[in-house]
Amino acid sequence: MKSGPARYRSVLGSAGFSCYPPCAENRHGRIGKPGRFLRTQELLSAAKRLGPTAGRGDEDRHAAGRVVKSLNLRLSCCVDLVVSVRPPKTWTMKVMQLKHLNLTTSDVSGLAAFFERFFAFHRVIERGSGAFTILNNDEDFVLTLMKAKRHDPVGYPETFHVGFYLDDPAAVHIKHDELAAAGLAPGEIQGGRNMRGTHFYCIAPGNVVIEVATPPKL
């Protein structure tokens, strides 16, 4: 069994308390430690667990005195201590990831079939007689396709596109040949210039521009 100050630190620690000399400065330069100071009544319940003398040796009695004097109890051979609640651990949020994209198109079914056939997406939900479809892939990316509303613009800006990265130029050439064989007329493959990787563009059903490329050389 622990004796002396170690025993009191153990008991108080299990109750969520920490003892510090009142003259101790914390890392912010203030006296004491961060946290709410406990009321006397709250401290009494912790003190009861220590027992009336908390041991037979002088070290035990002195340690008990240092604790109970904080509770306005009087014992000999004691030093004032301040007891405070330890602050909670800081919670950190995981890094956010881009996992969802919504595209409007005049051909929801055709564009959904395009992503399924060439880019490994799978249909999850279809509603409204081809007006709305949700797809996902093995990376848990959620892609939603829907018909444009009456007040929406006719099309996307000229430079808008959806990009897919492949590991090396050979894979880009293979995907280009695959799309060409399906009659989709992909554009010419361009080499890496101005830090850009090997890439080409292709117009998918519903007039959505797709880019297939190797990652840029940043």
Long-range contacts (C-beta under 8 A, 24 or more apart in sequence): 3-55, 3-57, 3-59, 3-60, 4-55, 4-57, 4-59, 4-60, 4-63, 5-59, 5-63, 5-66, 7-50, 7-54, 7-55, 7-60, 7-63, 8-50, 8-54, 8-63, 8-64, 8-66, 8-67, 11-46, 11-49, 11-50, 12-46, 12-67, 12-83, 15-45, 15-46, 15-49, 16-85, 16-86, 17-43, 17-46, 17-83, 17-84, 17-85, 17-86, 18-83, 18-84, 18-85, 18-86, 19-66, 19-67, 19-70, 19-81, 19-82, 19-83, 20-81, 20-82, 20-83, 20-84, 21-79, 21-80, 21-81, 21-82, 22-80, 22-81, 22-82, 32-82, 32-84, 33-82, 33-84, 33-86, 34-84, 34-87, 35-84, 35-85, 35-86, 35-87, 36-84, 36-85, 37-82, 37-83, 37-84, 38-83, 38-84, 38-85, 40-71, 40-72, 43-70, 43-71, 43-83, 44-71, 47-71, 47-73, 99-140, 99-141, 99-142, 100-141, 100-142, 100-143, 100-144, 101-141, 101-142, 101-143, 101-144, 101-162, 102-143, 102-144, 102-145, 102-146, 103-143, 103-144, 103-145, 103-146, 103-162, 103-206, 103-208, 104-145, 104-146, 104-147, 104-148, 104-149, 104-152, 105-145, 105-146, 105-147, 105-148, 105-205, 105-206, 105-207, 105-208, 106-147, 106-148, 106-206, 106-207, 107-205, 107-206, 108-132, 108-133, 108-145, 108-146, 108-147, 108-206, 109-133, 110-205, 110-206, 111-145, 111-204, 111-205, 111-206, 111-208, 112-145, 113-205, 114-204, 114-205, 115-143, 115-204, 117-182, 118-175, 118-178, 118-179, 118-182, 119-164, 145-206, 155-207, 156-207, 156-208, 156-209, 160-209, 161-201, 161-209, 161-210, 161-211, 162-208, 162-209, 162-210, 162-211, 163-210, 163-211, 163-212, 163-213, 164-210, 164-211, 164-212, 164-213, 165-197, 165-213, 165-214, 165-215, 166-212, 166-213, 166-214, 167-214, 168-214, 169-197, 169-198, 169-214, 171-214, 172-198, 172-199, 172-200, 172-212, 172-213, 172-214, 175-212, 176-200, 176-212, 186-212, 192-217
